[in-house]
Amino acid sequence: MEVNESTKLTLDLKTIVIVVTFCVSMTLMYATIQSDIKDAKELPVAEVSKTEYELKDKLIREAIMTTQEDVKEIKETLEKLEVRIYDMKN
């Protein structure tokens, strides 16, 4: 296919409307994003207080310890079940 000055390109009205709508949508989306970025730059920086940090750290550590205890209980239960299954086979 060769494209030159005499090449005919036919577009129906539906295609033109779709292309224009797409371009307008992208332009509006870009403007909205730029506005949101500008607003975000003007917001104050959220600071985490020492107390908040310590409380979150304590909560996470407690959750880890609880999880470790749960894992130990599950392992013990699993061992008991394995013994019972072994005994049932014999």
FENVEN-V141172 format. One record per backbone hydrogen bond with DSSP energy under -1.0 kcal/mol. NH is the residue of the N-H (numbers start at 0). CO is the residue of the C=O. E is the energy in kcal/mol with one decimal. If there is no record, write none. Layout:
# FENVEN-V141172
nh = {NH,NH}
co = {CO,CO}
e = {E,E}
This chain:
# FENVEN-V141172
nh = {6,15,16,17,18,19,20,21,22,23,24,25,26,27,28,29,30,31,32,33,34,35,36,37,38,39,40,52,53,54,55,56,57,58,59,60,61,62,63,64,65,66,67,68,69,70,71,72,73,74,75,76,77,78,79,80,81,82,83,84,85,86,87,88,89}
co = {3,11,12,13,14,15,16,17,18,19,20,21,22,23,24,25,26,27,28,29,30,31,32,33,34,35,36,48,49,50,51,52,53,54,55,56,57,58,59,60,61,62,63,64,65,66,67,68,69,70,71,72,73,74,75,76,77,78,79,80,81,82,83,84,85}
e = {-1.5,-1.8,-2.4,-2.1,-2.4,-2.5,-2.6,-2.3,-2.3,-2.5,-2.5,-2.5,-2.2,-2.5,-2.5,-2.4,-2.2,-2.3,-2.5,-2.4,-2.1,-2.4,-2.4,-2.2,-2.4,-2.4,-2.0,-2.4,-2.5,-2.5,-2.4,-2.5,-2.5,-2.4,-2.3,-2.5,-2.4,-2.1,-2.2,-2.3,-2.5,-2.2,-2.4,-2.2,-2.4,-2.3,-2.1,-2.2,-2.3,-2.5,-2.3,-2.4,-2.5,-2.4,-2.1,-2.4,-2.5,-2.2,-2.4,-2.6,-2.4,-2.6,-2.1,-1.6,-1.3}
